[in-house]
Amino acid sequence: MFPLMMSPWLIILMKNFIKQIPHEITESGKIDGAGDMTIFVQLILPMIKPALATIGLFLALGYWNEWYQSSLFLTAKVTVKPLQYTLYEIVNKLDALRNSVAGQYVTLTDIPEQSVKMANAVLATGPIVLLYPFVQKYFIGGITVGAVKG
């Protein structure tokens, strides 16, 4: 289960972000008498919120766009399927309909192939576009962490 939760890229991203936090912050916490857990929760964790938001967004995008594992493990008997897999099935069925009609002497020119693909794109990107404004404040905070206050 753990390998599905993280990827090496996200671990490297978090490691490099934590390396940028000055060591003096943990030293000042130790001088004040705080324990390791207090230092992490009260000093380090607020500073790494932008990295956690970035990793959370990357994981959310990865799981949201996941359709391949669904196609491997789900059978036809399953009634509830992920949205991305359902959209993939719609496009495949539309292609199969177009190919089956093209082989016969029936003219069917009104198959809305591009319209269906564009509607699928809107359905697929809609929730992520709605999620991004809530995570955006952490990205801006991550940009300004190392900035010089003037």
Residue frames as a rotation matrix with the C-alpha (Angstrom) as fourth column:
MET 1
0.567 0.824 0.000 0.00
0.824 -0.567 0.000 0.00
0.000 0.000 -1.000 0.00
PHE 2
0.393 -0.467 -0.792 2.84
0.260 -0.770 0.583 2.42
-0.882 -0.435 -0.181 0.78
PRO 3
-0.673 -0.683 0.284 4.42
0.479 -0.109 0.871 2.29
-0.564 0.722 0.400 -2.72
LEU 4
-0.163 0.688 0.707 1.08
0.924 -0.145 0.354 3.42
0.346 0.711 -0.612 -4.17
MET 5
0.699 0.470 -0.539 0.96
0.669 -0.696 0.260 6.40
-0.253 -0.543 -0.801 -1.79
MET 6
0.520 -0.609 -0.599 4.33
-0.338 -0.791 0.510 7.90
-0.784 -0.063 -0.617 -2.70
SER 7
0.908 -0.356 0.222 6.70
0.358 0.383 -0.852 7.94
0.218 0.853 0.475 -5.61
PRO 8
0.085 -0.958 -0.273 10.46
0.974 0.022 0.223 8.49
-0.208 -0.285 0.936 -5.62
TRP 9
-0.351 -0.175 0.920 9.96
0.568 -0.821 0.061 11.86
0.744 0.544 0.388 -7.31
LEU 10
0.574 0.651 0.496 7.75
-0.027 -0.591 0.807 13.10
0.818 -0.477 -0.322 -4.47
ILE 11
0.787 -0.371 -0.492 10.19
0.602 0.288 0.745 11.86
-0.135 -0.883 0.450 -1.84
ILE 12
-0.289 -0.924 0.250 13.06
0.955 -0.298 0.002 13.71
0.073 0.239 0.968 -3.55
LEU 13
-0.075 0.354 0.932 10.91
0.290 -0.887 0.361 16.83
0.954 0.297 -0.036 -3.81
MET 14
0.887 0.459 0.052 10.09
0.060 -0.226 0.972 16.75
0.458 -0.859 -0.228 -0.08
LYS 15
0.475 -0.790 -0.388 13.70
0.855 0.309 0.417 15.97
-0.210 -0.529 0.822 0.91
ASN 16
-0.445 -0.668 0.597 15.04
0.796 -0.600 -0.078 18.95
0.410 0.440 0.799 -1.05
PHE 17
0.247 0.590 0.769 12.38
0.059 -0.801 0.595 21.24
0.967 -0.102 -0.232 0.40
ILE 18
0.956 0.105 -0.274 13.19
0.264 0.097 0.959 20.20
0.127 -0.990 0.065 3.97
LYS 19
0.112 -0.990 -0.088 16.93
0.993 0.110 0.038 20.67
-0.028 -0.091 0.995 3.32
GLN 20
-0.256 -0.181 0.950 16.24
0.461 -0.886 -0.044 24.35
0.850 0.426 0.310 2.59
ILE 21
0.833 0.540 0.124 14.86
0.123 -0.398 0.909 24.96
0.540 -0.741 -0.398 6.11
PRO 22
0.053 -0.882 0.468 17.59
-0.559 -0.415 -0.718 26.60
0.828 -0.224 -0.515 8.21
HIS 23
-0.101 -0.207 -0.973 19.09
0.529 0.817 -0.229 24.42
0.842 -0.538 0.027 10.94
GLU 24
-0.916 -0.295 0.272 18.99
-0.021 -0.642 -0.767 27.39
0.401 -0.708 0.581 13.31
ILE 25
-0.095 0.959 0.265 15.22
-0.764 -0.241 0.599 27.00
0.639 -0.145 0.756 13.64
THR 26
0.574 0.279 -0.770 15.54
0.157 0.885 0.438 23.56
0.804 -0.372 0.464 15.20
GLU 27
-0.452 -0.809 -0.375 18.41
0.625 0.013 -0.780 24.78
0.636 -0.587 0.500 17.36
SER 28
-0.727 0.232 0.646 16.32
-0.464 -0.860 -0.214 27.65
0.505 -0.455 0.733 18.69
GLY 29
0.404 0.905 -0.130 13.55
-0.547 0.353 0.759 25.19
0.733 -0.235 0.638 19.55
LYS 30
0.310 -0.374 -0.874 16.03
0.581 0.802 -0.138 23.00
0.753 -0.465 0.466 21.45
ILE 31
-0.774 -0.602 0.197 17.39
0.259 -0.583 -0.770 26.02
0.578 -0.545 0.607 23.32
ASP 32
-0.363 0.736 0.572 13.84
-0.772 -0.581 0.257 26.90
0.522 -0.348 0.779 24.36
GLY 33
-0.714 -0.013 0.700 13.43
-0.552 0.625 -0.551 23.37
-0.431 -0.780 -0.453 25.75
ALA 34
0.364 0.879 -0.308 11.09
-0.897 0.242 -0.369 21.93
-0.250 0.411 0.877 23.13
GLY 35
-0.022 -0.281 0.960 11.14
-0.065 0.958 0.279 18.23
-0.998 -0.056 -0.039 22.33
ASP 36
-0.903 -0.404 0.144 11.57
0.078 0.176 0.981 16.77
-0.422 0.898 -0.127 18.87
MET 37
-0.355 0.849 0.390 7.84
0.935 0.319 0.157 16.36
0.009 0.421 -0.907 18.30
THR 38
0.457 0.499 -0.736 7.10
0.555 -0.807 -0.202 19.93
-0.695 -0.316 -0.646 19.42
ILE 39
-0.381 -0.678 -0.628 9.83
-0.198 -0.604 0.772 21.28
-0.903 0.418 0.096 17.15
PHE 40
-0.908 0.035 0.418 8.41
0.393 0.417 0.820 19.35
-0.146 0.908 -0.392 14.22
VAL 41
-0.078 0.989 0.126 4.76
0.997 0.079 -0.005 20.24
-0.015 0.125 -0.992 14.81
GLN 42
0.626 0.423 -0.655 5.17
0.546 -0.838 -0.019 23.90
-0.557 -0.345 -0.756 15.77
LEU 43
0.111 -0.666 -0.737 8.24
-0.318 -0.727 0.609 25.00
-0.941 0.167 -0.293 13.81
ILE 44
-0.824 -0.557 0.104 8.92
-0.114 0.343 0.932 22.69
-0.555 0.757 -0.346 10.87
LEU 45
-0.417 0.721 0.554 5.41
0.808 0.573 -0.138 21.63
-0.416 0.390 -0.821 9.83
PRO 46
0.565 0.651 -0.507 4.12
0.309 -0.737 -0.601 25.19
-0.765 0.183 -0.617 9.20
MET 47
-0.033 -0.664 -0.747 7.17
-0.606 -0.581 0.544 25.83
-0.795 0.470 -0.383 7.00
ILE 48
-0.923 -0.351 0.159 6.68
-0.112 0.640 0.760 22.71
-0.368 0.683 -0.630 4.86
LYS 49
-0.017 0.994 0.107 2.97
0.109 0.109 -0.988 23.28
-0.994 -0.006 -0.110 4.14
PRO 50
0.289 0.130 -0.948 3.74
-0.853 -0.415 -0.317 24.40
-0.434 0.901 -0.009 0.55
ALA 51
-0.702 -0.584 -0.407 5.62
-0.701 0.666 0.255 21.16
0.122 0.464 -0.877 -0.11
LEU 52
-0.765 0.493 0.414 2.82
0.166 0.772 -0.613 19.11
-0.622 -0.400 -0.673 1.44
ALA 53
0.251 0.876 -0.412 0.27
-0.280 -0.342 -0.897 20.96
-0.927 0.340 0.159 -0.71
THR 54
-0.051 -0.354 -0.934 2.36
-0.994 -0.077 0.083 20.30
-0.101 0.932 -0.348 -3.83
ILE 55
-0.948 -0.317 -0.012 2.71
-0.317 0.947 0.040 16.62
-0.001 0.042 -0.999 -3.04
GLY 56
-0.437 0.866 0.243 -0.98
0.143 0.333 -0.932 16.40
-0.888 -0.372 -0.269 -2.23
LEU 57
0.336 0.549 -0.766 -1.89
-0.652 -0.452 -0.609 18.00
-0.680 0.704 0.206 -5.56
PHE 58
-0.425 -0.566 -0.706 0.46
-0.896 0.375 0.239 15.69
0.130 0.734 -0.666 -7.48
LEU 59
-0.958 0.101 0.267 -1.01
0.010 0.946 -0.324 12.63
-0.286 -0.308 -0.908 -5.74
ALA 60
-0.083 0.993 -0.088 -4.56
-0.047 -0.092 -0.995 13.86
-0.995 -0.079 0.054 -6.32
LEU 61
0.195 0.090 -0.977 -3.82
-0.927 -0.309 -0.213 14.40
-0.321 0.947 0.023 -10.02
GLY 62
-0.755 -0.572 -0.321 -2.21
-0.643 0.740 0.195 10.97
0.126 0.353 -0.927 -10.28
TYR 63
-0.806 0.502 0.313 -5.15
0.251 0.769 -0.588 9.18
-0.536 -0.395 -0.746 -8.68
TRP 64
0.072 0.878 -0.474 -7.71
-0.302 -0.434 -0.849 11.27
-0.951 0.204 0.234 -10.52
ASN 65
0.148 -0.081 -0.986 -6.22
-0.982 -0.127 -0.137 10.47
-0.114 0.989 -0.098 -13.92
GLU 66
-0.768 -0.476 0.429 -5.80
-0.480 0.871 0.107 6.77
-0.424 -0.123 -0.897 -13.09
TRP 67
0.371 0.890 -0.266 -7.72
-0.895 0.266 -0.359 4.56
-0.248 0.371 0.895 -15.48
TYR 68
-0.110 -0.494 -0.863 -5.23
-0.754 0.607 -0.251 1.88
0.647 0.623 -0.439 -16.44
GLN 69
-0.956 -0.242 0.164 -5.32
-0.287 0.671 -0.684 -0.11
0.056 -0.701 -0.711 -13.19
SER 70
-0.207 0.958 0.197 -9.10
-0.617 0.029 -0.787 0.04
-0.760 -0.284 0.585 -13.28
SER 71
0.405 0.351 -0.845 -9.08
-0.906 0.279 -0.318 -1.50
0.124 0.894 0.430 -16.74
LEU 72
-0.516 -0.673 -0.529 -6.80
-0.561 0.733 -0.385 -4.28
0.647 0.098 -0.756 -15.50
PHE 73
-0.999 -0.055 0.003 -8.65
-0.034 0.567 -0.823 -5.29
0.043 -0.822 -0.568 -12.34
LEU 74
-0.390 0.920 0.047 -12.33
-0.591 -0.211 -0.779 -4.43
-0.707 -0.331 0.625 -12.80
THR 75
-0.843 0.202 0.499 -14.65
0.442 0.788 0.428 -6.90
-0.307 0.582 -0.753 -14.47
ALA 76
-0.736 0.623 0.264 -17.85
-0.033 -0.422 0.906 -6.29
0.676 0.658 0.331 -16.38
LYS 77
-0.021 0.766 -0.642 -19.88
0.771 0.421 0.477 -7.30
0.636 -0.485 -0.600 -13.31
VAL 78
-0.577 -0.248 -0.778 -18.76
0.738 -0.567 -0.366 -4.23
-0.350 -0.786 0.510 -11.35
THR 79
0.373 0.826 0.423 -21.43
0.915 -0.403 -0.021 -1.54
0.153 0.395 -0.906 -11.49
VAL 80
0.957 -0.103 -0.271 -19.52
-0.008 -0.945 0.328 1.35
-0.290 -0.311 -0.905 -9.90
LYS 81
0.335 -0.864 0.374 -16.39
0.938 0.268 -0.221 2.26
0.091 0.425 0.900 -11.86
PRO 82
-0.261 -0.504 -0.823 -14.01
0.538 -0.784 0.309 5.23
-0.801 -0.362 0.476 -11.64
LEU 83
0.602 0.569 -0.560 -14.92
-0.047 -0.675 -0.736 8.26
-0.797 0.470 -0.380 -13.74
GLN 84
-0.105 -0.727 -0.678 -11.77
-0.829 -0.313 0.464 8.15
-0.549 0.611 -0.570 -15.86
TYR 85
-0.858 -0.171 0.484 -12.38
0.031 0.924 0.382 4.51
-0.512 0.343 -0.787 -16.77
THR 86
0.088 0.970 0.226 -16.00
0.590 0.132 -0.797 5.26
-0.803 0.203 -0.561 -17.66
LEU 87
0.527 0.045 -0.849 -14.93
-0.459 -0.826 -0.328 8.15
-0.716 0.562 -0.415 -19.90
TYR 88
-0.578 -0.795 -0.182 -12.35
-0.654 0.319 0.685 5.89
-0.487 0.515 -0.705 -21.56
GLU 89
-0.600 0.443 0.666 -15.08
0.463 0.871 -0.162 3.30
-0.652 0.212 -0.728 -22.22
ILE 90
0.463 0.817 -0.343 -17.33
0.197 -0.472 -0.859 5.97
-0.864 0.330 -0.380 -23.77
VAL 91
0.159 -0.488 -0.858 -14.63
-0.828 -0.539 0.153 7.03
-0.537 0.687 -0.490 -26.22
ASN 92
-0.837 -0.497 0.227 -13.86
-0.328 0.789 0.519 3.40
-0.437 0.360 -0.824 -27.11
LYS 93
-0.251 0.826 0.504 -17.52
0.582 0.545 -0.603 2.59
-0.773 0.142 -0.618 -27.69
LEU 94
0.562 0.414 -0.716 -17.87
-0.232 -0.752 -0.617 5.66
-0.794 0.512 -0.327 -29.89
ASP 95
-0.317 -0.759 -0.568 -14.87
-0.861 -0.022 0.509 4.56
-0.399 0.650 -0.646 -31.96
ALA 96
-0.828 0.060 0.557 -16.31
0.144 0.984 0.109 1.05
-0.541 0.170 -0.823 -32.25
LEU 97
0.229 0.973 0.026 -19.66
0.398 -0.070 -0.915 2.48
-0.888 0.220 -0.403 -33.41
ARG 98
0.406 -0.140 -0.903 -17.96
-0.667 -0.721 -0.188 4.64
-0.625 0.678 -0.387 -36.02
ASN 99
-0.651 -0.734 -0.192 -15.87
-0.686 0.460 0.564 1.72
-0.326 0.499 -0.803 -37.32
SER 100
-0.611 0.472 0.636 -18.81
0.366 0.880 -0.301 -0.68
-0.702 0.049 -0.710 -37.45
VAL 101
0.505 0.825 -0.254 -20.93
0.182 -0.390 -0.903 1.79
-0.844 0.410 -0.347 -39.41
ALA 102
0.102 -0.542 -0.834 -18.09
-0.787 -0.556 0.265 2.67
-0.608 0.630 -0.483 -41.78
GLY 103
-0.823 -0.477 0.308 -17.84
-0.235 0.780 0.580 -0.91
-0.517 0.405 -0.754 -43.00
GLN 104
-0.223 0.828 0.515 -21.47
0.723 0.495 -0.483 -1.05
-0.655 0.265 -0.708 -44.09
TYR 105
-0.636 0.063 0.769 -23.35
0.661 -0.471 0.585 0.86
0.399 0.880 0.257 -46.77
VAL 106
0.536 0.780 -0.324 -24.98
0.833 -0.428 0.350 3.11
0.134 -0.457 -0.879 -44.21
THR 107
-0.304 -0.612 0.730 -24.04
0.387 -0.780 -0.492 6.79
0.871 0.133 0.473 -44.09
LEU 108
0.705 0.416 -0.574 -23.87
0.688 -0.208 0.695 8.05
0.169 -0.885 -0.433 -40.57
THR 109
-0.130 -0.794 0.594 -22.10
0.559 -0.553 -0.618 11.37
0.819 0.251 0.516 -40.58
ASP 110
0.315 0.363 0.877 -23.64
-0.379 -0.799 0.466 12.81
0.870 -0.479 -0.114 -37.43
ILE 111
0.536 -0.227 -0.813 -21.58
0.743 0.585 0.326 10.91
0.401 -0.779 0.482 -34.87
PRO 112
0.843 -0.163 0.512 -20.46
-0.267 -0.954 0.138 13.67
0.466 -0.253 -0.848 -32.46
GLU 113
0.523 -0.688 -0.504 -17.01
0.696 0.685 -0.213 12.23
0.492 -0.240 0.837 -31.92
GLN 114
-0.495 -0.772 0.398 -15.17
0.406 -0.610 -0.680 15.47
0.768 -0.176 0.616 -31.17
SER 115
0.037 0.600 0.799 -18.02
-0.584 -0.636 0.504 16.77
0.811 -0.486 0.327 -29.02
VAL 116
0.906 0.277 -0.320 -17.94
0.042 0.693 0.720 13.66
0.421 -0.666 0.616 -26.87
LYS 117
0.127 -0.943 -0.309 -14.16
0.846 0.265 -0.462 13.90
0.518 -0.203 0.831 -26.48
MET 118
-0.537 -0.307 0.786 -14.37
0.000 -0.932 -0.364 17.56
0.844 -0.195 0.500 -25.47
ALA 119
0.464 0.764 0.449 -17.17
-0.569 -0.131 0.812 16.85
0.679 -0.632 0.373 -23.00
ASN 120
0.759 -0.284 -0.585 -15.01
0.516 0.810 0.277 14.09
0.396 -0.512 0.762 -21.51
ALA 121
-0.318 -0.931 0.181 -12.12
0.634 -0.351 -0.689 16.53
0.705 -0.105 0.701 -21.19
VAL 122
-0.222 0.321 0.921 -14.32
-0.507 -0.845 0.172 19.00
0.833 -0.429 0.350 -19.30
LEU 123
0.822 0.569 -0.022 -15.58
-0.305 0.472 0.827 16.25
0.481 -0.673 0.562 -16.99
ALA 124
0.517 -0.693 -0.502 -12.06
0.718 0.671 -0.186 15.00
0.466 -0.264 0.845 -16.38
THR 125
-0.514 -0.820 0.251 -10.49
0.571 -0.546 -0.613 18.37
0.640 -0.172 0.749 -15.61
GLY 126
0.217 0.721 0.658 -13.40
-0.033 -0.669 0.743 20.03
0.976 -0.182 -0.121 -13.81
PRO 127
0.918 0.195 -0.345 -12.80
0.314 0.173 0.933 18.77
0.242 -0.965 0.098 -10.24
ILE 128
0.053 -0.967 -0.251 -9.05
0.995 0.030 0.095 19.44
-0.084 -0.255 0.963 -10.40
VAL 129
-0.451 -0.146 0.880 -9.68
0.415 -0.908 0.062 22.97
0.790 0.393 0.470 -11.65
LEU 130
0.560 0.716 0.417 -12.04
-0.122 -0.426 0.896 23.46
0.819 -0.553 -0.152 -8.70
LEU 131
0.764 -0.326 -0.556 -9.44
0.643 0.442 0.625 22.03
0.042 -0.836 0.547 -6.27
TYR 132
-0.053 -0.937 0.345 -6.56
0.859 -0.219 -0.464 24.24
0.510 0.272 0.816 -7.41
PRO 133
0.121 0.060 0.991 -7.75
-0.127 -0.989 0.075 27.58
0.984 -0.135 -0.112 -5.88
PHE 134
0.952 0.249 0.179 -7.79
-0.207 0.094 0.974 26.00
0.226 -0.964 0.141 -2.42
VAL 135
0.611 -0.790 -0.051 -4.20
0.744 0.550 0.379 24.81
-0.272 -0.269 0.924 -2.80
GLN 136
0.436 -0.432 0.790 -2.94
0.563 -0.553 -0.614 27.97
0.702 0.712 0.002 -4.53
LYS 137
0.836 -0.108 0.538 -2.35
-0.406 -0.781 0.475 29.92
0.369 -0.616 -0.697 -1.30
TYR 138
0.742 -0.601 0.297 0.21
0.075 0.515 0.854 27.30
-0.666 -0.611 0.428 -0.24
PHE 139
0.394 -0.606 0.691 2.04
0.916 0.201 -0.347 27.60
0.072 0.770 0.634 -3.57
ILE 140
0.551 -0.161 0.819 2.29
0.074 -0.968 -0.240 31.36
0.831 0.193 -0.522 -3.11
GLY 141
0.890 -0.224 0.398 3.50
-0.438 -0.169 0.883 30.79
-0.131 -0.960 -0.249 0.45
GLY 142
0.623 -0.683 0.382 6.16
0.566 0.730 0.382 28.39
-0.540 -0.021 0.842 -0.83
ILE 143
0.404 -0.465 0.788 7.41
0.709 -0.385 -0.591 30.96
0.578 0.797 0.174 -3.32
THR 144
0.480 -0.135 0.867 7.74
-0.287 -0.958 0.011 33.64
0.829 -0.254 -0.499 -0.64
VAL 145
0.932 -0.152 -0.329 9.39
0.362 0.458 0.812 31.46
0.028 -0.876 0.482 2.06
GLY 146
0.104 -0.991 -0.082 12.89
0.955 0.077 0.286 32.41
-0.277 -0.108 0.955 0.98
ALA 147
0.336 0.071 0.939 12.04
0.608 -0.778 -0.159 35.96
0.719 0.624 -0.305 -0.06
VAL 148
-0.744 -0.600 -0.294 13.69
0.643 -0.522 -0.560 38.96
0.183 -0.606 0.774 1.54
LYS 149
0.378 0.889 -0.259 11.20
0.926 -0.366 0.095 41.05
-0.010 -0.275 -0.961 3.47
GLY 150
-0.573 -0.720 0.392 11.60
0.759 -0.646 -0.077 44.70
0.308 0.254 0.917 2.72
